[in-house]
Amino acid sequence: PREFFQHSLDNYTPMLALLFGMSTGNSRRDLEKITCKDYQDHQSVYLATAVAHDVLLRCSTRYPLHFQHVIHELLESQQVSNHFRELFSAMRLSLGRCTSDKKRCKAIVQYLLHEIKVRAY
C-alpha cells in the first residue's frame, strides 16, 4: 500500500484532483499533512480518493492500473482462496484471467445455447 500511496502522490492527475476536491472540499492538497505521520486522517482520505480514482478509470480502460497490480500482489502474498480472487477479479479490483465482461457474456450465451434444449409441444 505504501508503494501505491507514493505512486498516487507522484501521479496527481486532474481526475484525482477533482475527486480529492469533491471529497474534502479543498481545492488543493496539503502535501505536508498528507505525507506526515501525525495526520493519518488526511492520509486515509487521500488514499481512499486515489483508490476511487483507479477504480473509476479501470471501468473505461482495457488494461489494469497500478492499484489492481498492488491488490494482485497482496492477494498472492496472503494466499487467499480462488473464490476470493475471482470475486476481486469480477469486480475489476485485481488482475484475473476472466475479467472481460464481453468474454464472460459470450461464454454464458454459448453455454446456454449448448445446454438448453427447446422442444415443440
JONOR-V251561 format. One record per backbone hydrogen bond with DSSP energy under -0.5 kcal/mol. NH is the residue of the N-H (numbers start at 1). CO is the residue of the C=O. E is the energy in kcal/mol with one decimal. If there is no record, write none. Layout:
# JONOR-V251561
nh = <NH NH>
co = <CO CO>
e = <E E>
This chain:
# JONOR-V251561
nh = <5 6 7 8 9 10 11 12 13 17 18 19 20 21 22 23 24 25 31 34 35 36 39 43 44 45 46 47 48 49 50 51 52 53 54 55 56 57 58 59 59 60 61 61 69 70 71 72 73 74 75 76 77 78 79 80 85 86 87 88 89 90 91 92 93 94 95 99 101 104 105 106 107 108 109 110 111 112 113 114 115 116 117 118 119>
co = <1 2 3 4 5 6 7 10 11 13 14 15 16 17 18 19 20 21 29 30 31 32 36 39 40 41 42 43 44 45 46 47 48 49 50 51 52 53 54 55 56 57 57 58 65 66 67 68 69 70 71 72 73 74 75 75 81 82 83 84 85 86 87 89 88 88 68 96 99 100 101 102 103 104 105 106 107 108 109 110 111 112 115 116 117>
e = <-2.5 -2.6 -2.4 -2.4 -1.6 -2.3 -1.9 -0.5 -1.2 -2.3 -2.3 -2.6 -2.6 -2.4 -2.4 -2.1 -1.9 -2.3 -1.0 -2.4 -2.5 -1.0 -1.1 -1.6 -2.5 -2.2 -2.3 -2.8 -2.6 -2.1 -2.3 -2.3 -2.4 -2.3 -2.1 -2.6 -2.5 -2.3 -2.2 -0.9 -0.6 -1.4 -0.6 -0.5 -1.6 -2.2 -2.6 -2.1 -2.2 -2.2 -2.7 -2.3 -2.3 -1.9 -0.8 -1.3 -1.9 -2.7 -2.1 -2.2 -2.4 -2.7 -1.9 -1.3 -3.1 -1.1 -0.7 -0.5 -0.5 -2.1 -2.7 -2.3 -2.0 -2.1 -2.4 -2.5 -2.2 -2.6 -2.6 -1.8 -2.6 -2.2 -0.6 -0.6 -0.5>
